[in-house]
Amino acid sequence: MNAEEFYQKVIAAPDLEAALESAVDSGTLADFLKANGCTATADEFSACVAQHQA
């Protein structure tokens, strides 16, 4: 799934959102995305999140 699809999945699941925050804090976002089936890079996903927070 792409960055937008994964973002929608994350915001619908509080436990996944918490895991995402932990991955960001620990510097393992790229691995987290890959492990959860997201094909976006960490930068692409971060840009997607930033778009939604603007």
N, C-alpha and C positions, 0 to 999 in steps of 0.2 A: 504494500500500500504506500501511497505517496505521503508527503508531509501533511497535506490538508486532511486526508483521510485519517491519518494517525492522530492528528490534533483533535479531530472530532471524537475519536475513540477515547482519548485521554480525558477530555473534559466531561465525558459521560461516566467516567469511572474514577471515583475518589481514590481508590487504592492504587490505581495505575498513575494517577496524578502525583500521589505521594512518592511513588517509586521513581517517577520522572524527576521530581525535585531532588531526590537523593542522588540520582545519576548525574545531574547537572552539578550539584555540590561536590561530588567526588571526582568530577572530570571524566566520567565514563559514558557521556551521552551517546557517542557514536556506537559503542557496544550495546547500550540499552536499546537504541533504535533498531539495530540489526537483530537483536535477540527477540524483539517484539514484531518482527516482520515489516518494519518500515524501511523502504528503499532510499529514503532521503539521507543526505549527509547531515551531520550535526549543524553545519552552517545553514543549510536549506531549511531544516526544521526550526532553528532559532529565528530565521527570517519570517517563517510562517507564523510563529507565535507572536512576533513583534507586530506583524500586520494586524492581528486580531486584537492587540492591546492598544493600538493607535486610536 
